[in-house]
Amino acid sequence: MNKEFQALLDNNTWDIVPLPTRKKAIAYKWVHKAKFKADGTVERLKAKLVVKGFTQKEDIDYNETFSPVVQMTTVRTLILVAVKKKWSLHQLDVNNTFLHGYVHEVAPRTHI
């Protein structure tokens, strides 16, 4: 958790600002996961800070969503093209991910 939290701080992921009057902060939690080797032993422990977005209401707290998820058919097609063109492939294990973007408005909240 300390590594994840430090990475968020190092990347200036957020600014601490006062909560607007009559607004509720969205809750968060730490999610822990163990990665295992093929023999069943623990390879590493992972932790990430997740906002409980399920508490938000569409058209009140947000208007649109975006979730970048790749389909396996896309991955297979990319690998096929790389093999056919004899490109070299490399694996990248991402240590820390976060969104780059700014919230420019506060959506009106009709009920609290």
MARMI-969866 format. One record per residue (C-alpha): x, y, z; residue number from 1; residue in three letters. Coordinates in steps of 0.02 Angstrom, whole numbers, plus 50000, padded with zeros to 5 digits. Layout:
<sites>
     c1     c2     c3  pos  code
      X      Y      Z  NUM   ala
...
</sites>
This chain:
<sites>
     c1     c2     c3  pos  code
  50000  50000  50000    1   met
  50143  50118  50039    2   asn
  50218  50096  49864    3   lys
  50050  50126  49779    4   glu
  50011  50278  49888    5   phe
  50185  50351  49860    6   gln
  50167  50328  49671    7   ala
  50001  50422  49676    8   leu
  50085  50564  49772    9   leu
  50240  50566  49660   10   asp
  50132  50580  49503   11   asn
  50028  50724  49574   12   asn
  49872  50618  49547   13   thr
  49765  50734  49652   14   trp
  49758  50897  49749   15   asp
  49682  50909  49921   16   ile
  49547  51042  49914   17   val
  49402  51090  50028   18   pro
  49241  50995  49997   19   leu
  49106  51110  49925   20   pro
  48961  51151  50040   21   thr
  48823  51019  50044   22   arg
  48928  50892  49947   23   lys
  48978  50719  50004   24   lys
  49148  50645  49965   25   ala
  49151  50479  49873   26   ile
  49216  50339  49984   27   ala
  49367  50234  49940   28   tyr
  49448  50073  49996   29   lys
  49609  49975  49976   30   trp
  49593  49818  49871   31   val
  49721  49681  49907   32   his
  49765  49539  49791   33   lys
  49892  49399  49797   34   ala
  49977  49340  49636   35   lys
  50027  49157  49637   36   phe
  50160  49058  49545   37   lys
  50113  48900  49449   38   ala
  50162  48793  49600   39   asp
  50038  48887  49712   40   gly
  50163  48989  49812   41   thr
  50140  49176  49829   42   val
  50235  49273  49697   43   glu
  50190  49448  49760   44   arg
  50058  49545  49854   45   leu
  49972  49690  49767   46   lys
  49867  49834  49832   47   ala
  49772  49973  49744   48   lys
  49669  50120  49803   49   leu
  49494  50113  49726   50   val
  49355  50242  49733   51   val
  49184  50169  49772   52   lys
  49107  50241  49615   53   gly
  48952  50133  49635   54   phe
  48888  50262  49759   55   thr
  48874  50390  49619   56   gln
  48713  50420  49522   57   lys
  48707  50444  49333   58   glu
  48659  50620  49277   59   asp
  48688  50682  49455   60   ile
  48870  50641  49493   61   asp
  48926  50602  49315   62   tyr
  48862  50607  49137   63   asn
  48975  50487  49043   64   glu
  49095  50344  49077   65   thr
  49249  50276  48992   66   phe
  49331  50111  49030   67   ser
  49478  50064  48919   68   pro
  49470  49875  48908   69   val
  49552  49773  48771   70   val
  49463  49623  48697   71   gln
  49558  49458  48682   72   met
  49521  49451  48495   73   thr
  49614  49616  48477   74   thr
  49764  49546  48573   75   val
  49765  49386  48468   76   arg
  49754  49488  48306   77   thr
  49899  49599  48360   78   leu
  50005  49445  48402   79   ile
  49961  49366  48235   80   leu
  50014  49523  48140   81   val
  50176  49532  48241   82   ala
  50217  49350  48200   83   val
  50176  49370  48015   84   lys
  50284  49527  48003   85   lys
  50421  49450  48113   86   lys
  50410  49591  48240   87   trp
  50487  49562  48411   88   ser
  50365  49561  48556   89   leu
  50398  49620  48733   90   his
  50297  49609  48892   91   gln
  50271  49759  49004   92   leu
  50210  49740  49182   93   asp
  50132  49904  49236   94   val
  50174  49943  49417   95   asn
  50058  50092  49442   96   asn
  49913  50157  49340   97   thr
  49806  50311  49360   98   phe
  49698  50425  49255   99   leu
  49766  50583  49176  100   his
  49630  50713  49168  101   gly
  49549  50859  49252  102   tyr
  49373  50883  49317  103   val
  49319  51054  49256  104   his
  49145  51058  49329  105   glu
  49046  50999  49478  106   val
  48883  50915  49428  107   ala
  48731  50981  49520  108   pro
  48668  50861  49652  109   arg
  48479  50858  49667  110   thr
  48472  50748  49821  111   his
  48594  50723  49964  112   ile
</sites>
